[in-house]
Amino acid sequence: MSTQDTPTLPAKGFKKFWVLIVSILFAVAIAVLVPLISNNPVKYSDINDHFKYGSIGSEPARGIPYWIWKVLPQMFPEYLPEYGKGGYASLGFIYEGGKDFPVGFSQRRVFVNRVGLNCAVCHTGTLRENPDSPHQVISAMPANVVNLQGYIKFLSKVAQDSRFVPDEMLPQIEAIGGYLNPIQKLIYRYIAIPMTRDALSIQSDRLSFLNRQPEWGPGRVDTFNPYKTLQFNFPMGKLPEKELIGTADFPSVWNQKPREGLQLHWDGDNTSVDERNLSAGLGAGITPTTVDRAGLKRVADWLWELPPPTYPYEINADLAAKGQPIFENTCASCHTFRGDRVGKVIPIEEIGTDSHRLDSYTNELLANQNTLFAGYPERFKHFSKTNGYANMPLDGIWLRAPYLHNGSVPTLRDMLETPEHRPKAFYRGNDLFDQKNVGFVSNVVQEGDKKYFKFDTLLPGNTNTGHLYGTELSVEDKNALIEYLKKL
């Protein structure tokens, strides 16, 4: 065949053909890669839902890939209470109808969907009027039923288990409905599963000192000791014993505006609500580079003027009226927003309550905190070391049991008793309300399959001493005062 007889594509058509091929390949690459490299939080239009399920930026630094987080309770039920009955709910995490996550968990796509914590995990609880009542979920109240230490220990144990490998985990993910496309399977096999296991193992090693602490139980957290090692690599094994137990109750976070300028945290170590919020966010897993400023500000703006819930049960108006002047004369100077001692630190020698939480916050930690957010407008400037505990306003006090900073006194009635007459041991984690004594029912060991946590006031960090104000009142005056406190 002569050269003149060889068939050829027209030059113009050949060029169009390759432009088409390249365009298709480019579009496919965009479709595959953009979802992988994008960083998209799930947002909620309703602010209450956003508080409970929206992102504050914890997922990029400490988030767990969605399908790993999802499959862990199925693969390792032996490391959960009640052999994992109810999954993460066995740790007290609160599930609402139609939601994929418990309250306090959020997700964000960072290469893959990742699950992290937000403010609500420590600041949302539940309430029941009687044993058959539904669990009412209340945002901004202390997380009275959540066992956060149990969650930390669960993650530590699964990271040490030999089944935390791709060959064991991927089939289990498929079994619970986790469809992963070929690219996602490769990511999970060679990146997500090995890196998550390694990260949880490192976290487990750094938090191993928690095994030397008395159990926190539901509704409590050691705020600053995990912070020391996770944020600043403190050598926990070399720290003095007296600062290694800082367990305290979760506080309520409503009505923040009038708190600006008061000495915040239990020991009054900061006077800025914004810095307190950022500090709490660090505890939930954000970093100065991952914090979702818009998401956190939206939550903070909502909490700024969010009122405390009104006492929902019957109040004896006449008795409460008798209690008001008793409150004004006995409690108001330290515990109302207009009080001259509210939001100020009372020296530990005077207040006489357990000193472990105070001792856990040190000048060394303070110096390190002041380096956080360096180069950003949020750099911390208001932290300080104190020598006592701060007087807190009592708005919504009826919903903040147990009492004292370490949650060592179950009810308001018990608070008005001298320490030797307060309960030596009681049970935490029950959300059934005790209208007579004002607090949550604390003398029930078990309800169905649910076992409540026994709180022992004889253990380090758990003592119920101090705060003797009002203990000298007559029984009649105490009854009147308690009735009035329901109205705050």
Order of alpha helices (4+ residues) and beta strands (2+ residues): alpha-beta-alpha-alpha-beta-alpha-beta-beta-beta-beta-alpha-alpha-alpha-alpha-beta-alpha-beta-alpha-alpha-alpha-alpha-beta-alpha-alpha-alpha-beta-alpha-beta-beta-beta-beta-beta-beta-alpha
